[in-house]
């Protein structure tokens, strides 16, 4: 995304920063290719927290929450704001925002600075802010901001706050010592092995004998409605178009071609390029000494080897390029030197240049007729950007004025299509085999961010090339289906839940019997119900920590138990309960494993640096002072989760 922060997050202490706050959360919005922003239903004023003497407004927090939700939706497309808030997203996002403010204020108070020039340099690295010539364009930057519904001030504040963190947090973990007395025990833990017995007490073994009463089933369904909620579905109307929509509006006229040729006459006039060999020296004396050897008959390569240098070869160099790369004086001297000659030493940007002209190539002037086609393509490319910009701006203005997709499609000769009701991930629950068009990867995220009754929007499918006008044709909010429609499934789930309750009770009885001295198999037989056979399991702590592999939960639990003890563990999903007994602990010894010791020492160092960074953030918060507007946060939480509608 942005190079400096990519480097930052790749560093040792970057993980701590990532845990402390979301880097450039504003640009998570950009990466999601979604325009527009959510709102808190009228909560435009006020603040949610105060950091030092600065307030975090509801509007700013709104943007952060929407961006955080979009980031989470990349992995979980059906996640909605209610689920996000209920799972702690609101609190985590607020803490990240507070941390950013606290670090920037703390930095200012302790002499850390972030200059406008530094922020400018980061802005120039953003995607889509360069003009056709590859250089930063204010017009392109303004379009970039408008496309994201952001202001320049918001972008600059994001960069500024994160650049403070980039400068401050590395100092927290610099030189963090790792005591060798910690390394061996820590490394040895990975070699530790544990073995025991696991018994599964399934819910299926204790299913109720009678069906539930209607009231009993309704109570269960109401209490567990979140488990059976169907995610929101939306039907999207869309009209696709690309650059072909502008037809011949971007074609260059004869006058435009002639004017362009005249304005760039120097580009098409006769010119000269040269093939060069060069050496650069720190002093004039060294350059003159080298030139004397070359003039005496030594080759430039031989002179370079004696001095431990290498010759730089540059072919097809014109005067402007050499001026930019070296200096005007170097260019003038070199272009006054004949082919096969070595120019006198002259000072340039890197030192004193000794340059040999290997060849001179004369490029004749190009006539208007010979370059007309080339100029026409250049003008068309520039005009295409302008025409598309005007067209898309016109469409957006029309939408803002109340025009529909049908209106704008008719005006531009486009066809409107409408999808069936889809989940945010593109699935059609009414037709499992349905496959959305490829453009839906861009359209659906935008459509699920729109207000269901809001104005139509224009989005980019391929930046600068392909677009889509979209609106919501129909929608169904996330909700559990009527009980009568899923009664059979709910009866089954209710039965499993009841069986799981009994399985838990039996598991606790078995655990108690094992702790009193009975073997696990013996305790299972005493239940008096046919149950699965007790299994013996074993593994090392390294297995528990092996990346890409998940250790079975009962085995993982053994590493949190004492030898000879027994514990119960929920199998999850109302499937039943485990009883886990730890029989043996074989301690590891990493004293002879240098590779493992080195790896664990590095790991401890990184953990310690992360801890120091976290402590520095806490210290910054304590020093500048942080207070939260609990009333506003409570009201906001209720609005986002619709709690206020049922209170």
C-alpha positions, 0 to 999 in steps of 0.5 A: 500500500504505502512503502514506508508502512509496509517496511515498518510492519515487516520489521521486528517491532511491526507486529506490536504496531499492528496490534496497537492500531490499524496502519492507515485505516483510511486506505483500507477503504481505498483497497476495498474499491468502495465509495461512499460512507456510512453514518450513525443515523444522525450522530453527526456532532459530539465526540466519543473520546478526548485525548489530551486536548483533542477530541475524536469526533463521531464523524471520524469514528464513523469512518474508522468503524466503516473502514474496519468493518470493510477490512474484516469483510475481506475474510468474512464477506457476510459480516454485518455491523451488528456482528462486528460490534458485538464481537468487540470491533467497536471497542478495538477500533476506538482503542486503535484510534486513541492510540494514534492520537496519543502517540502523535501528541506524545511525540509532539510534546517530546520533540518528534516532528513530522514535516509537511515535506515528509507527508508529501513524499508519502502521498506521492507514493499513493496509487492513482495520484500520478498524471500521464507523465508518471509524475504527481498530479494535483488533478489526479490526487483530487480525483483520487480523494473524490473517488474515496469520499475523503479530503486531503486533510483526512489523508494528511492526518492519517499519514501524520499520525502514523509517521509519528508512530513510525518514529517513536515505536522502534525506540521502545524495543531498541536494544531490548536484552534477552536473558540467556536464563530464559532461553533454555527453559523456553526452548526446552518447552517445545520439546516437551511431550505429553500423553493421556487418554481422551473420552468423547461423550456424544450428545447423540447418546442422550437425545430426548425421547419425546418431541419438544412442546411448541412453546419449548421449541419457540423459546429455544429458537428465540434464544438461539436466533443468531445461530440460524440468522440468514445473512442479508441479501441484495439484488443489484441493478447494474449497467456496465460500460467502458471507454468505448462509450465515448466513441470518437469524442477523444479523437484528435483534430488536425488543428490539435495535432498541428498545435501539439507539434508546434508546442513541442517543436523541440521534441521533433527537431534534429537532435544528437545522442551519444554513447559514453563511457565514464568514470567519476572521481572525488577530486579534480586531481584524481580525475586529471591523473586518470585522464593523463593515463588515458591520453598516454594510451591506457584504456579507460577500463585498465585505468579503472581496474588499477583504481578499483573502479568500474566504467559506466556505459551509457548509450543513446544519451541526449543532452537533456538526460545527461544534464539531469543525471550529471550537470549542465557543465558535464553535458556541455563539455561532453557534447562539445567533444568529438567521437573517439575523444575523452573530455577534460574533467568537469564537475558534476553532481557526484564528483569529477567526471571523466567521459569518453565519447564512443559514438555520436548519432545524429537524429534528423528532424521529424516532419508533422506528417511523419509524427501525426499518427503518434501525436494523435494517439497521445492527444487521444489518450489525454482527451480520453481521460478528460472525456471520461472524467467529464462523463463520470462526473456528469453521471454522479451529478445526475444520480445526486440529483435523483436520476435513476440507473434506467435514466442514465442507461437510456441516455447513454445507450446502455443495458440494465441488468439485475441480479437475483437476491445474493449474499455479500459473497455472491452466493444465491441461496435459491440457486446454489449453482449460480455463478455471478459475473466477474465484475461482481467482485467489485460491484457487490462490496459497493452494493452492500455498503449502500443505503438500501433506499439510497441514490444510485452510485458509479464505481470503477471496475477497472480504474480508468477503463471500466465502470458500473452504475449500480443501485439496490433493486431489492433487499432482505435484511439479515434475520432468522427465517420463520420457525414454521419454515425450518421447524424440522431442522430446529427440532434436531438442533434442540434435541442435540442441545438437550443431549449436550446438556446431559453429556456435560453432566455425564462428563462431569461425573466421569471427571469426578470418578477419575479424580477419585482414582478410577481409570477413565475407561472404568469411569466411562463403563459405569455410566451405563450407556454405550459410549465411544472407546477411550482413545490414547493420544500423545504429542509434543508442544512443537506440534501444538505450535506448528504453523499450518497445523491445528492440534486436536483440542483435547491434546492441546488441553493436555499442555494446560494440565497437571499430570494425573488430573482430568478435565472436561472440554466442550466438543463444540456445536452441541456435539458433546463433551470430552473428558481428558486425562493427562497421564505422562509429562516428558520434559524436553531438553534443548541444551544441545540444540543450537539452532532451536536455542537461536530461534527461540532467543530471536522469538523472545527478543521480538516478543520483548520488543512488542511488549515494550512498544505496547508499554510505550503506547500505554505510557503515552496514553497515561501522560497525555490523558484519555477519557471516553464519552461513555454516554455517547458510546452507549448510544452509538452501540445501541444504534449500531446493534439496533438495541434501542429498537427493543429497549 
